């Protein structure tokens, strides 16, 4: 694997083909869980973990799976992996499981996992597939974190609330009360707030892309 | 035609066989993981339940193994339950000191609010916790002990204090505070707690005489540490 390939995979995952902003895949958990920064980050990391394992496994068996039954086999692999992670978390990191418990099985239904398995991992070497899954997961996590941070800030005026559920009671001091005496803005926390915030993020991303393209186009005649 | 049919059949059998092989491997993997994690999962679930129970029942009130004291109660409108619910019995030096009831407040703003209610033998509340709810985040979710101390005001109350008419939110002339903007939620919780107290006072003798549900309790050594 060359450095260029590596860079291309990351550019695609984080920017050009970002799962949340460009491909618009896996929006159900993205919208449901992004009401606070901690929730969003936790779900993003869990999704990333599942994607890396699923892509690696799918890529490893890609030569044994006939084309007609690839989707059921991939779904089977993803569901089994998610269940294994779910059970392992339940058994060994129970406090974290209590926070994330309901989101983990949801990852099975996240179409970005299946999309990467089918579109990339089933046609590429395991190493490339794992890097691709990592980059895609990272891109999704970044969108989730921004979305979660925005919604939490607008909705409750805090950042990192609920961090004590992950790191114990002592972590309460890490909660940032960015806007003191904030009355709260319920819309931001409820599902419509997720759609509005994601819409704004997509608009910002598109605007940025258009600006870059415009600049490139403007630069070409000058160079020639 | 016959050759085509044979080829299709062979292909179907081959893909079916491969799918089956994947299913077998995945099932084996899941069965193995389940076997491996089950003891830890059970232990953490018991510990979690015990931690919740000890929030509604002060340690000074009991010295028995709460988890093995579980009884099953039939559904009852006063408990708001439509399915059998659980009850735990606290004993100190062999005598029953308190019970913990599962109850449901069916009149929440968005659906059922599940409660765990500790009641001492004289009918006083030792603690109330909301275990599951769907109330609006930021508005009605202050009934959750992790969000606010609102549920703490139930501790020490009973059917007679405050008096019957005072069992409501301050807005309705009652004795319980409620946050502005969300009175449906606390109304539902207060009503459910009162109904549970009512249930206990009516069925006290029956409840105390109930035989245990016969549950094995792997968390026994945990409670022993807590007692005395």
Boltz contact constraints between the chains, C-beta under 6 A:
constraints:
  - contact:
      token1: [A, 66]
      token2: [B, 15]
      max_distance: 6.0
  - contact:
      token1: [A, 68]
      token2: [B, 15]
      max_distance: 6.0
  - contact:
      token1: [A, 69]
      token2: [B, 15]
      max_distance: 6.0
  - contact:
      token1: [A, 69]
      token2: [B, 19]
      max_distance: 6.0
  - contact:
      token1: [A, 73]
      token2: [B, 22]
      max_distance: 6.0
  - contact:
      token1: [A, 76]
      token2: [B, 22]
      max_distance: 6.0
  - contact:
      token1: [A, 76]
      token2: [B, 26]
      max_distance: 6.0
  - contact:
      token1: [A, 80]
      token2: [B, 26]
      max_distance: 6.0
  - contact:
      token1: [A, 80]
      token2: [B, 29]
      max_distance: 6.0
  - contact:
      token1: [A, 80]
      token2: [B, 30]
      max_distance: 6.0
  - contact:
      token1: [A, 83]
      token2: [B, 30]
      max_distance: 6.0
  - contact:
      token1: [A, 84]
      token2: [B, 33]
      max_distance: 6.0
  - contact:
      token1: [A, 87]
      token2: [B, 33]
      max_distance: 6.0
  - contact:
      token1: [A, 87]
      token2: [B, 37]
      max_distance: 6.0
  - contact:
      token1: [A, 90]
      token2: [B, 41]
      max_distance: 6.0
  - contact:
      token1: [A, 91]
      token2: [B, 37]
      max_distance: 6.0
  - contact:
      token1: [A, 91]
      token2: [B, 40]
      max_distance: 6.0
  - contact:
      token1: [A, 91]
      token2: [B, 41]
      max_distance: 6.0
  - contact:
      token1: [A, 94]
      token2: [B, 44]
      max_distance: 6.0
  - contact:
      token1: [A, 184]
      token2: [B, 138]
      max_distance: 6.0
  - contact:
      token1: [A, 186]
      token2: [B, 138]
      max_distance: 6.0
  - contact:
      token1: [A, 189]
      token2: [B, 137]
      max_distance: 6.0
  - contact:
      token1: [A, 189]
      token2: [B, 138]
      max_distance: 6.0
